[in-house]
Amino acid sequence: LFLATLTYDTLRFEYEDFPETKEPVWILGRKYSVFTEKEEILLDVTSRLWFTYRKNFPAIGGTGPTSDTGWGCMLRCGQMIFAQALVCRHLGRDWRWIKGKRQMDNYFNVLNAFIDKKDSYYSIHQIAQMGVGEGKSIGQWYGPNTVAQVLKKLATFDTWSSLAVHVAMDNTVVMEEIRRLCQSNVPCAGAAACPALESDVLYNGCPEDVGLRERLTLWKPLVLLIPLRLGLTEINEAYIETLKHCFMMPQSLGVIGGKPNSAHYFIGYVGEELIYLDPHTTQPAVEPSDSGCLPDESFHCQHPPCRMSIAELDPSIAVGFFCNTEADFNDWCQQIKKLSLVRGVLPMFELVERQPSHFSNPDVLNLTPDSSDADRLERFFDSEDEDFEILSL
């Protein structure tokens, strides 16, 4: 193994390079060989938007924290998986970031949507404050499900991206629900009720007419987030092959999860190891310039990514997919159906055409985001609660 060493943020890190292996490396739906494509692998990884802890940003809510060190790791992972959706939406999966090269405006528009200030669509300020409605106080740790629900709510204000965000609950993806969501060309009530402030338009790069034009198209690009619990205290081995397959699909946005109370953004795997971006580095907050451009090097991980054994993954995760067109969604459904036929592979979730009748049964835990069962839902999906009570039925 090679050790790549570099000085970064006045700290010295040592990162292992990829192992010399015949096993393919999969990064968000792309297959690489370590022997012939190492540069391409590293360029693909570096091109992902990397969000870490930051310090000295404007106080959240005016009087709250000015740093998210120690509590914001899952919020940063939520930002990373969602930023990947925005990159696919506005720049394409083939887009690459090259240090020092002048990037197109859409790249800065995407990046500005995540900058640490109150009026960026998906800033830590917005996520932390929207989480209050999900029962999380500012500065409290989130689990994968909470961050998925919050991002879904924030996306309604992002008229530039005009995304349909679906969080599939109960380990079930209902195709009919998704088609209804993506084919609705009526403006979102949330977006209409909250017209963008001038500063939003400036910093989020959202020309006024683009939202209307995009909303009248027949299929809104889909961000599908599926919170899952793949075991009680550790991941059930039966799910590992299915989890790997998620990284092989061209629609893959990766996975957010990690070890208990320590979140990572997983972007691929090699052999029995997951490849991830780690938010646990504190960097100074970045100020955008008046032109909307900003120093962007600290938003790209310029060393080989971290790896960990799949078996160490906390069982509470959320898997993400992006379907730009209806054809992409149909293709994704076909891949999931094929996967369920593979012998010895346990599906992580169920794909059904319409809502099963048992969903309306009042005895079944109702897992809608506005449910009064929100606390039970958190216990279901969030790894912050590690004490499970096994009930004998």
C-alpha positions in Angstrom: 0.0 0.0 0.0 1.2 3.5 -0.7 0.8 6.3 1.8 0.0 9.7 0.3 1.0 12.5 2.7 0.1 16.1 2.3 -0.2 19.2 4.5 -3.7 20.5 4.8 -5.3 23.2 6.9 -2.0 23.3 9.0 -2.6 19.7 10.0 -0.7 16.7 8.7 -2.9 13.8 7.5 -1.8 10.5 6.1 -4.2 8.7 3.8 -3.8 5.2 2.3 -4.0 5.1 -1.5 -6.2 2.5 -3.2 -5.0 -1.1 -2.7 -3.4 -2.8 -5.7 -6.3 -5.1 -6.4 -7.9 -6.8 -9.4 -11.3 -6.0 -7.8 -13.1 -3.2 -9.7 -13.5 0.2 -7.9 -17.1 1.5 -8.1 -17.8 5.2 -7.6 -21.4 6.4 -7.9 -22.3 4.1 -10.8 -18.9 4.2 -12.6 -16.6 1.2 -12.7 -12.8 1.7 -12.6 -9.7 -0.4 -12.6 -7.0 0.5 -10.0 -4.2 -0.6 -12.4 -5.2 1.5 -15.5 -7.4 4.3 -14.2 -6.1 5.4 -10.8 -5.9 9.1 -12.0 -9.5 8.9 -13.2 -10.6 7.4 -9.9 -9.0 10.2 -7.9 -10.3 12.9 -10.2 -13.8 11.5 -9.9 -13.5 11.5 -6.1 -12.0 15.0 -6.0 -14.8 16.4 -8.2 -17.5 15.5 -5.6 -18.5 18.4 -3.4 -16.9 17.8 0.1 -18.6 19.5 3.0 -16.9 19.5 6.4 -17.3 21.1 9.8 -16.7 24.9 9.5 -16.0 27.5 12.1 -16.7 31.3 12.2 -19.8 31.4 10.1 -22.7 33.8 10.9 -24.5 32.6 14.0 -27.4 30.2 13.2 -30.7 32.0 14.0 -28.7 35.1 14.8 -27.7 34.0 18.3 -26.9 30.3 17.8 -23.7 28.4 17.1 -21.0 29.8 14.8 -19.4 26.4 14.2 -20.9 22.9 13.7 -17.8 21.0 15.0 -19.0 18.0 17.0 -22.6 18.0 15.9 -23.0 18.8 12.2 -21.5 15.7 10.6 -24.8 14.1 9.4 -26.0 17.5 8.2 -22.8 17.8 6.2 -23.3 14.3 4.8 -26.9 15.4 3.8 -25.4 18.4 2.0 -23.0 16.1 0.2 -25.5 13.6 -1.1 -27.8 16.5 -2.1 -25.0 18.4 -3.7 -24.3 15.3 -5.8 -27.9 15.4 -7.0 -27.5 19.1 -7.9 -24.3 18.4 -9.8 -26.0 15.6 -11.8 -29.0 18.0 -12.4 -27.0 21.1 -13.5 -23.6 19.8 -14.6 -24.0 16.1 -15.4 -22.3 13.0 -14.0 -19.4 13.4 -16.4 -18.4 16.9 -15.1 -15.0 17.1 -13.4 -13.5 19.7 -11.1 -9.9 20.6 -12.0 -7.9 22.7 -9.6 -7.2 26.2 -10.9 -9.5 25.8 -13.9 -12.2 28.4 -14.3 -15.6 26.7 -13.7 -18.9 27.5 -15.3 -21.5 29.6 -13.6 -23.8 26.6 -12.8 -21.0 25.1 -10.7 -20.9 28.3 -8.5 -24.7 28.3 -8.4 -24.6 24.8 -7.0 -21.9 25.6 -4.6 -23.5 28.8 -3.4 -26.7 26.8 -2.5 -24.7 25.2 0.3 -22.6 28.1 1.6 -22.8 28.7 5.4 -25.2 31.6 5.6 -28.9 31.9 6.3 -30.2 32.6 2.8 -28.5 29.7 0.9 -31.1 27.0 0.0 -29.3 24.1 1.7 -27.0 25.9 4.2 -26.3 24.4 7.6 -28.4 27.3 8.9 -31.4 26.2 6.9 -31.0 22.5 7.7 -30.5 23.2 11.4 -33.5 25.6 11.6 -35.8 23.4 9.5 -34.9 20.5 11.8 -36.6 22.2 14.7 -39.9 21.3 13.0 -38.7 17.6 13.1 -38.1 17.8 16.8 -34.4 18.6 16.7 -33.0 21.5 18.6 -30.2 23.5 16.9 -26.9 21.8 17.6 -28.4 18.4 18.1 -27.2 15.4 16.2 -29.3 14.1 13.3 -29.8 10.6 12.0 -30.1 9.8 8.3 -33.9 9.9 8.3 -34.1 13.4 9.9 -31.7 14.9 7.4 -33.6 13.3 4.5 -36.9 14.8 5.7 -35.4 18.3 6.1 -33.7 18.3 2.7 -37.1 17.3 1.1 -38.7 20.4 2.7 -35.9 22.7 1.8 -35.9 21.6 -1.9 -39.4 23.1 -2.4 -37.9 26.6 -2.2 -35.2 25.7 -4.8 -37.1 26.7 -7.9 -33.9 26.8 -9.9 -33.4 23.0 -9.5 -37.1 22.2 -9.6 -36.6 18.8 -8.0 -39.1 16.2 -7.0 -37.8 14.8 -3.7 -39.3 11.6 -2.3 -38.3 10.0 1.0 -39.5 6.4 0.9 -40.7 5.2 4.3 -41.4 1.8 5.7 -38.7 0.2 3.5 -41.0 0.5 0.6 -40.7 2.5 -2.7 -44.2 3.0 -4.2 -43.8 3.7 -8.0 -47.2 5.3 -8.3 -46.4 7.9 -5.6 -43.2 8.8 -7.4 -44.8 9.1 -10.8 -47.5 11.3 -9.4 -44.8 13.5 -7.7 -42.6 13.8 -10.8 -45.4 14.4 -13.3 -47.0 17.2 -11.3 -46.3 20.3 -13.4 -48.2 22.5 -10.9 -45.9 25.0 -9.0 -45.1 23.8 -5.5 -47.3 25.6 -2.9 -44.2 26.0 -0.7 -42.2 27.7 -3.4 -45.0 30.0 -4.4 -45.7 31.0 -0.8 -42.1 32.0 -0.3 -40.9 34.2 -3.2 -37.1 34.4 -3.4 -35.5 37.4 -1.8 -33.2 39.3 -4.1 -30.2 38.0 -2.2 -31.4 34.4 -2.9 -31.5 35.1 -6.6 -28.1 36.6 -6.5 -26.4 33.9 -4.5 -28.3 30.9 -5.8 -28.0 32.0 -9.4 -31.7 31.6 -10.1 -32.9 33.6 -13.1 -36.6 34.5 -12.5 -38.1 32.8 -15.5 -36.2 29.5 -15.3 -38.4 28.1 -12.5 -41.6 28.6 -14.4 -40.3 27.0 -17.6 -38.8 24.0 -15.8 -42.0 23.4 -13.8 -44.0 23.0 -17.0 -41.9 20.1 -18.2 -43.5 16.7 -18.0 -41.1 15.0 -15.5 -39.4 16.8 -12.6 -35.9 15.3 -11.9 -36.3 12.9 -9.0 -34.1 12.7 -5.9 -35.1 9.5 -4.1 -33.9 9.0 -0.5 -34.6 5.7 1.2 -33.9 5.6 5.0 -33.2 2.0 6.0 -32.2 0.0 9.1 -30.2 -3.0 8.0 -30.0 -4.8 11.3 -30.3 -3.9 15.0 -26.8 -3.1 16.2 -24.7 -4.1 13.3 -25.3 -4.6 9.6 -26.9 -7.9 8.6 -24.5 -9.6 6.2 -27.4 -10.6 4.0 -27.8 -7.0 2.8 -24.1 -6.4 1.8 -24.4 -7.5 -1.8 -27.5 -5.4 -2.3 -25.8 -2.4 -0.8 -22.8 -2.8 -3.2 -25.2 -3.0 -6.1 -26.6 0.5 -5.1 -23.1 2.0 -5.9 -23.1 0.2 -9.3 -26.3 1.8 -10.6 -25.8 4.9 -12.8 -28.5 6.6 -10.8 -26.5 6.3 -7.6 -26.1 9.3 -5.3 -24.3 7.2 -2.6 -25.2 6.5 1.0 -25.2 8.6 4.2 -24.6 6.8 7.4 -21.4 5.7 9.2 -20.5 4.5 12.7 -22.8 5.4 15.6 -22.9 9.2 16.0 -20.2 9.7 13.4 -21.6 10.2 9.9 -19.8 9.7 6.5 -20.8 10.1 2.9 -20.2 6.8 1.1 -19.6 7.1 -2.6 -18.5 3.7 -3.6 -16.7 0.4 -2.7 -13.8 -1.8 -3.6 -13.7 -5.4 -2.5 -15.2 -5.5 1.0 -14.4 -1.9 1.8 -16.6 1.2 1.4 -15.1 4.4 0.0 -16.2 7.6 1.7 -15.8 11.3 2.2 -15.4 12.3 5.8 -16.8 15.6 7.2 -14.8 15.4 10.4 -12.3 18.2 9.6 -12.9 21.8 10.8 -12.2 24.4 8.2 -12.8 28.2 8.3 -16.1 29.4 6.8 -15.8 30.7 3.2 -17.2 34.1 2.2 -18.6 34.4 -1.3 -17.4 37.4 -3.3 -19.8 40.0 -4.7 -19.6 38.4 -8.1 -20.9 35.1 -6.7 -17.6 33.3 -7.3 -15.8 32.0 -4.2 -12.6 30.3 -3.3 -13.6 26.7 -3.8 -10.6 24.5 -3.2 -11.7 23.6 0.4 -14.9 22.1 -1.0 -13.0 19.3 -2.8 -11.2 16.5 -1.1 -7.8 16.5 -2.8 -6.3 13.4 -1.2 -7.3 9.7 -1.7 -10.6 9.1 0.0 -11.1 7.1 3.3 -12.1 3.4 3.3 -13.7 1.2 5.9 -14.9 -2.4 6.1 -18.5 -2.8 5.1 -19.1 -4.9 8.2 -18.3 -1.9 10.4 -21.2 0.2 8.9 -23.8 1.3 11.4 -27.1 -0.3 10.2 -29.0 3.0 10.1 -28.4 4.5 6.7 -30.2 6.4 3.9 -29.5 5.4 0.2 -29.9 8.0 -2.5 -30.7 7.9 -6.2 -31.2 10.6 -8.9 -33.4 10.0 -12.0 -33.2 13.0 -14.3 -35.8 11.6 -16.7 -38.7 9.2 -16.6 -36.6 6.7 -18.6 -33.9 6.9 -15.9 -36.6 6.0 -13.3 -38.0 3.1 -15.3 -34.5 1.8 -15.8 -33.8 2.1 -12.1 -37.0 0.1 -11.3 -35.9 -2.6 -13.8 -32.5 -2.9 -12.1 -34.1 -3.2 -8.6 -36.5 -5.9 -9.8 -33.6 -7.8 -11.4 -31.7 -7.6 -8.2 -34.5 -9.1 -6.2 -34.3 -12.2 -8.3 -30.6 -12.9 -7.5 -30.2 -15.9 -5.3 -28.8 -15.2 -1.9 -29.3 -11.5 -2.1 -31.7 -10.0 0.4 -33.4 -6.8 -0.8 -32.9 -3.8 1.4 -36.3 -2.4 0.4 -39.4 -3.4 -1.5 -40.5 -1.9 -4.8 -44.2 -1.9 -5.4 -46.5 -0.4 -8.0 -49.1 1.0 -5.6 -49.4 1.6 -1.9 -50.1 -1.8 -0.2 -53.5 -1.9 1.6 -51.8 -2.6 5.0 -50.4 1.0 4.9 -53.8 2.3 5.8 -54.1 0.0 8.8 -54.1 2.2 11.9 -52.2 -0.5 13.8 -49.2 -0.1 11.5 -46.7 2.6 12.5 -47.5 5.6 10.3 -44.1 6.9 9.1 -45.1 10.1 7.3 -42.9 13.1 8.1 -45.6 15.0 9.9 -46.7 12.0 11.9 -47.2 12.3 15.6 -45.1 9.1 15.7 -42.0 11.2 14.9 -40.2 10.2 18.1 -40.8 6.5 17.3 -39.7 7.1 13.8 -36.4 8.5 15.0 -35.9 5.5 17.2 -36.5 3.4 14.1 -34.0 5.0 11.9 -31.4 7.0 13.8 -28.3 5.5 15.2 -28.1 8.0 18.0 -30.4 5.7 19.9 -28.4 2.5 20.4 -30.5 0.9 23.1 -33.1 -1.3 21.4 -35.7 -3.1 23.3 -36.5 -6.5 21.7 -40.1 -7.3 22.3 -41.3 -10.9 22.3 -44.5 -11.1 20.3 
